[in-house]
Every structure is written in structure tokens, then in C-alpha cells.
Amino acid sequence: MRISVECGVEYGADLEKVERLTKDVITSNFNQKELNKNVEFYYTDFADSSINFLCRFWIDSENALEKLKAKSKAIIEIKKAFDKKKINIPFPIRTLEFSNKLDITKK
């Protein structure tokens, strides 16, 4: 069964390093060599706050619950590896500007 994980990294990240690290994390945690499969990794978007990627890998199962467990484990392991290497997974930030005419103290 193939598993897909999508994520994003900050614009300042070394994209080649991110790809290598992600592939290494998945390969070592999900026995890709034993399954004779390669981890697929593709950058997909220049988004508002991140450069997004898709990582696909295989598990030896046909069970939907095992698919969810594998995806969850992959997310945890990728996050831990990124934290260790100080690779930021950004989140969107919105700035709100109010007109000087707006008085929020009036009831």
C-alpha cells in the first residue's frame, strides 16, 4: 500500500537537505529496502508561507488502519528529524490592519 505525506518547509530551507533527510527518515522507519521500493519526493507548490512537498512510500499492508498508523508515524518522525536539524515547518500568519476611524471601545 502506498502512503502519501504532504508538508511544507520555510522558504529559507536548504531544499536538497530537506529532501535527503525526509527520504532517509522514511527509508529507515518503513523498511523500503526490504520492500525493494524507493521513497518518492516531489516539491509541489510555492505556497503563502512555505514550499510544499509530497513524499510517497510503501508499506506491506492492505489494511486502512495500518495506512493511517503509517502516515501518523511518518509525520511524527519527519517532524522530529526537522526539529533536530532546525528545519522550520511554517504556519500561516495573517496581519489585520484596522482603519483609524474604527473605535473598538464603543459599545
C-alpha positions, 0 to 999 in steps of 0.5 A, spaced: 500 500 500 502 506 498 502 512 503 502 519 501 505 525 506 504 532 504 508 538 508 511 544 507 518 547 509 520 555 510 522 558 504 529 559 507 530 551 507 536 548 504 531 544 499 536 538 497 537 537 505 530 537 506 529 532 501 535 527 503 533 527 510 525 526 509 527 520 504 532 517 509 527 518 515 522 514 511 527 509 508 529 507 515 522 507 519 518 503 513 523 498 511 523 500 503 529 496 502 526 490 504 520 492 500 525 493 494 521 500 493 524 507 493 521 513 497 518 518 492 519 526 493 516 531 489 516 539 491 509 541 489 507 548 490 510 555 492 505 556 497 503 563 502 508 561 507 512 555 505 514 550 499 510 544 499 512 537 498 509 530 497 513 524 499 510 517 497 512 510 500 510 503 501 508 499 506 506 491 506 499 492 508 492 492 505 489 494 511 486 502 512 488 502 519 495 500 518 495 506 512 493 511 517 498 508 523 503 509 517 502 516 515 501 518 523 508 515 524 511 518 518 509 525 520 511 524 527 518 522 525 519 527 519 517 532 524 522 530 529 528 529 524 526 537 522 526 539 529 533 536 530 536 539 524 532 546 525 528 545 519 522 550 520 515 547 518 511 554 517 504 556 519 500 561 516 500 568 519 495 573 517 496 581 519 489 585 520 490 592 519 484 596 522 482 603 519 483 609 524 476 611 524 474 604 527 473 605 535 473 598 538 471 601 545 464 603 543 459 599 545 
